[in-house]
Amino acid sequence: MKRISTFFICLLTAIGVQAQVSSNPYKFLGNITTSYNVDAGGGVPQYYKLWNQITCENESKWSSVEGNRGNFSWGGADNAFNYAKQHNFTYKFHALVWGAQYPGWLDNLPAGERFSAMTNWFNHAKEHYETLPMIDVVNEAVGNHQAGTPMIKETLGGGGKTGYDWLIKAFEMAYERWPDAILIYNDYKSI
């Protein structure tokens, strides 16, 4: 049995077995990149050899892009966006609305001005990324498990008739700007 196992290991090594991601653009195996770590080295294959979809973990979040009001810096998000273009796979924008990583200056604004600032954020994202295939529109909002969720909820008009009108508003705003994108609610637990 040991000889057979050794034979198959040698055979697989000799023929260079590698996992292949699908060439179908509607099928992908994706992952995040943090601080644009796509080529880790140390024996780890390059990102594009393992995945065919990329999402910035933090670089495209509002606080990362507009940490200072009116100053938009897309560098980190652009790295992943351009990497996806270079390797002809899908880029997913993460996340337009989140009650955790929004700019600190938003806390000091009244609700109406916060809504204007959020609209400005969506508009700048649209201006910068005219076409996006996939967008995490809202991140981790159900169940208020992020401290800023109540403030974000108020900013987008509150719960309304459904209790979730604010989430609907966020999706409407995203759809107005990117009608062809796949719009996603991203969460890891809802309670």
ABEGO torsion letter per residue (X at the ends): XAAAAAAAAAAAAAAGBBBBBBABAABBBBBBBBGGBABAEGGBBBAAAABABBBBAAAABAAAABABBGBBBAAAAAAAAAAAAAAGBBBBBOBABBAABBBAAAAABBAAAAAAAAAAAAAAAAAABABBABBBABBGABGGABAAAAAAAAAAGEAEAAGAAAAAAAAAAAAAABAABBBBBBBABAX
